[in-house]
Amino acid sequence: MNNDFLNTLQTKTPKEGRELAILLSRKTIAAIQPSKDIRAQLRDNYANDTQQLIQSALVVAIEFQTIAKANNYWKKDKS
């Protein structure tokens, strides 16, 4: 897998950080299940399963937490 999309966890804004968290989550799924066809077949299962959607949101939240910490929570002065 090409990892050029991840040069740094540094982002200018929390919005960019959240977008990076979503990208990282999607790339993780693609790494775990590299077959695009199988992912497409499974999509309907999780798209209609509330618990799986909540779990997906939790993965994004964990990625965002990591990115936020790497960006010192986007605060210039932590005093």
C-alpha positions as protocol buffer text, in pm:
chain_id: "A"
residue {
  index: 1
  type: MET
  ca { x: 0 y: 0 z: 0 }
}
residue {
  index: 2
  type: ASN
  ca { x: 123 y: 347 z: -87 }
}
residue {
  index: 3
  type: ASN
  ca { x: 163 y: 548 z: 234 }
}
residue {
  index: 4
  type: ASP
  ca { x: 240 y: 883 z: 69 }
}
residue {
  index: 5
  type: PHE
  ca { x: -85 y: 1022 z: 209 }
}
residue {
  index: 6
  type: LEU
  ca { x: 68 y: 1020 z: 557 }
}
residue {
  index: 7
  type: ASN
  ca { x: 368 y: 1246 z: 569 }
}
residue {
  index: 8
  type: THR
  ca { x: 270 y: 1398 z: 903 }
}
residue {
  index: 9
  type: LEU
  ca { x: -6 y: 1412 z: 1163 }
}
residue {
  index: 10
  type: GLN
  ca { x: 31 y: 1790 z: 1174 }
}
residue {
  index: 11
  type: THR
  ca { x: -271 y: 1979 z: 1041 }
}
residue {
  index: 12
  type: LYS
  ca { x: -356 y: 2349 z: 1037 }
}
residue {
  index: 13
  type: THR
  ca { x: -705 y: 2316 z: 1185 }
}
residue {
  index: 14
  type: PRO
  ca { x: -920 y: 2072 z: 1377 }
}
residue {
  index: 15
  type: LYS
  ca { x: -1135 y: 2032 z: 1062 }
}
residue {
  index: 16
  type: GLU
  ca { x: -829 y: 1917 z: 867 }
}
residue {
  index: 17
  type: GLY
  ca { x: -743 y: 1689 z: 1159 }
}
residue {
  index: 18
  type: ARG
  ca { x: -1086 y: 1527 z: 1145 }
}
residue {
  index: 19
  type: GLU
  ca { x: -1056 y: 1479 z: 769 }
}
residue {
  index: 20
  type: LEU
  ca { x: -718 y: 1313 z: 824 }
}
residue {
  index: 21
  type: ALA
  ca { x: -871 y: 1089 z: 1092 }
}
residue {
  index: 22
  type: ILE
  ca { x: -1138 y: 974 z: 847 }
}
residue {
  index: 23
  type: LEU
  ca { x: -875 y: 912 z: 580 }
}
residue {
  index: 24
  type: LEU
  ca { x: -661 y: 710 z: 821 }
}
residue {
  index: 25
  type: SER
  ca { x: -963 y: 503 z: 924 }
}
residue {
  index: 26
  type: ARG
  ca { x: -1049 y: 429 z: 561 }
}
residue {
  index: 27
  type: LYS
  ca { x: -689 y: 338 z: 479 }
}
residue {
  index: 28
  type: THR
  ca { x: -683 y: 104 z: 780 }
}
residue {
  index: 29
  type: ILE
  ca { x: -989 y: -81 z: 652 }
}
residue {
  index: 30
  type: ALA
  ca { x: -832 y: -109 z: 307 }
}
residue {
  index: 31
  type: ALA
  ca { x: -514 y: -249 z: 463 }
}
residue {
  index: 32
  type: ILE
  ca { x: -708 y: -506 z: 665 }
}
residue {
  index: 33
  type: GLN
  ca { x: -929 y: -606 z: 369 }
}
residue {
  index: 34
  type: PRO
  ca { x: -730 y: -524 z: 55 }
}
residue {
  index: 35
  type: SER
  ca { x: -993 y: -660 z: -187 }
}
residue {
  index: 36
  type: LYS
  ca { x: -1199 y: -370 z: -318 }
}
residue {
  index: 37
  type: ASP
  ca { x: -1462 y: -617 z: -441 }
}
residue {
  index: 38
  type: ILE
  ca { x: -1505 y: -779 z: -99 }
}
residue {
  index: 39
  type: ARG
  ca { x: -1526 y: -437 z: 70 }
}
residue {
  index: 40
  type: ALA
  ca { x: -1800 y: -343 z: -178 }
}
residue {
  index: 41
  type: GLN
  ca { x: -1987 y: -666 z: -100 }
}
residue {
  index: 42
  type: LEU
  ca { x: -1966 y: -601 z: 275 }
}
residue {
  index: 43
  type: ARG
  ca { x: -2065 y: -235 z: 254 }
}
residue {
  index: 44
  type: ASP
  ca { x: -2440 y: -305 z: 264 }
}
residue {
  index: 45
  type: ASN
  ca { x: -2396 y: -509 z: 583 }
}
residue {
  index: 46
  type: TYR
  ca { x: -2239 y: -231 z: 786 }
}
residue {
  index: 47
  type: ALA
  ca { x: -2430 y: 50 z: 614 }
}
residue {
  index: 48
  type: ASN
  ca { x: -2751 y: -90 z: 764 }
}
residue {
  index: 49
  type: ASP
  ca { x: -2615 y: -198 z: 1102 }
}
residue {
  index: 50
  type: THR
  ca { x: -2626 y: 71 z: 1368 }
}
residue {
  index: 51
  type: GLN
  ca { x: -2371 y: -102 z: 1590 }
}
residue {
  index: 52
  type: GLN
  ca { x: -2117 y: -131 z: 1309 }
}
residue {
  index: 53
  type: LEU
  ca { x: -2167 y: 235 z: 1218 }
}
residue {
  index: 54
  type: ILE
  ca { x: -2112 y: 336 z: 1582 }
}
residue {
  index: 55
  type: GLN
  ca { x: -1794 y: 126 z: 1591 }
}
residue {
  index: 56
  type: SER
  ca { x: -1674 y: 300 z: 1274 }
}
residue {
  index: 57
  type: ALA
  ca { x: -1735 y: 638 z: 1436 }
}
residue {
  index: 58
  type: LEU
  ca { x: -1533 y: 525 z: 1739 }
}
residue {
  index: 59
  type: VAL
  ca { x: -1238 y: 433 z: 1518 }
}
residue {
  index: 60
  type: VAL
  ca { x: -1247 y: 780 z: 1362 }
}
residue {
  index: 61
  type: ALA
  ca { x: -1269 y: 936 z: 1710 }
}
residue {
  index: 62
  type: ILE
  ca { x: -961 y: 745 z: 1827 }
}
residue {
  index: 63
  type: GLU
  ca { x: -767 y: 852 z: 1516 }
}
residue {
  index: 64
  type: PHE
  ca { x: -880 y: 1213 z: 1573 }
}
residue {
  index: 65
  type: GLN
  ca { x: -769 y: 1197 z: 1936 }
}
residue {
  index: 66
  type: THR
  ca { x: -421 y: 1090 z: 1824 }
}
residue {
  index: 67
  type: ILE
  ca { x: -404 y: 1367 z: 1564 }
}
residue {
  index: 68
  type: ALA
  ca { x: -529 y: 1629 z: 1810 }
}
residue {
  index: 69
  type: LYS
  ca { x: -260 y: 1533 z: 2058 }
}
residue {
  index: 70
  type: ALA
  ca { x: 5 y: 1547 z: 1783 }
}
residue {
  index: 71
  type: ASN
  ca { x: -114 y: 1899 z: 1707 }
}
residue {
  index: 72
  type: ASN
  ca { x: -104 y: 2005 z: 2071 }
}
residue {
  index: 73
  type: TYR
  ca { x: -481 y: 2045 z: 2041 }
}
residue {
  index: 74
  type: TRP
  ca { x: -426 y: 2335 z: 1798 }
}
residue {
  index: 75
  type: LYS
  ca { x: -347 y: 2573 z: 2083 }
}
residue {
  index: 76
  type: LYS
  ca { x: -47 y: 2799 z: 2051 }
}
residue {
  index: 77
  type: ASP
  ca { x: -33 y: 2890 z: 2420 }
}
residue {
  index: 78
  type: LYS
  ca { x: -107 y: 2611 z: 2667 }
}
residue {
  index: 79
  type: SER
  ca { x: -72 y: 2834 z: 2979 }
}
